[in-house]
Amino acid sequence: MMWLVWLVLAQQPVVHEQCRQCHTEAAADAESHPHFAKGVSCDACHGASEKHRAASGHVAPDRVAVRAQVPALCGSCHPAEKKSYETSRHWVALQEGGRSAQCATCHGNHSLKSARALQATCERCHSQRPEACGKEKCSTCHAPHAFAKAAKR
C-alpha cells in the first residue's frame, strides 16, 4: 500500500510540470493551494488527460467539472464538508438547476480565496443583508458549508 502512495506522490510534479507548459497561470495558482503541498496534482480533478497533454491542438481534458458536479468531485475527498453542504439552501438551488454557490465559488478553483474575497463573493448575491448582521462577516454566524438558517453558529 505504501508503494502506491509513493508512486502517486512521485508522479505529482511530473503531471503538474506537463500541465504548466500551457496552463502557466492555473499551475502557478495551484502551487499556492494546500492541496498541492499534500501531493494533489492536476490529474486529481482533471483525470490523466493523456490525449489532452499529447495534443498539439485543442483536445479537452478527461474531466472538467461543471457547476453541479463540483460538490461530488470535492466531496470524494471531503465527505464531511459535502454532507454539510447538502443541507444548505445553496445545494437545493444547485439541484434545481440554479446558479448557486458550490465549493469552487467560495474556495476557488486552483487557488484559495482570501477572507475578503470570500465575503465579496457572498455579497454578489446577498447584497441586502439583514439589519441584525451589522458589519459582521457572513461566516461569523453561518456555518461554513451549511449556510442554512438552522445552521447558524
Secondary structure by P-SEA (a helix, b strand, c coil): caaaaaaaaaaaaaaaaaaaccaaaaaaaaaaccccccccccccccccccccccccccccccccccccaaaaaaacccaaaaaaaaacaaaaaaaaccccccccccccccccccaaaaaaaaacccccccccccccccccccccccccccccc
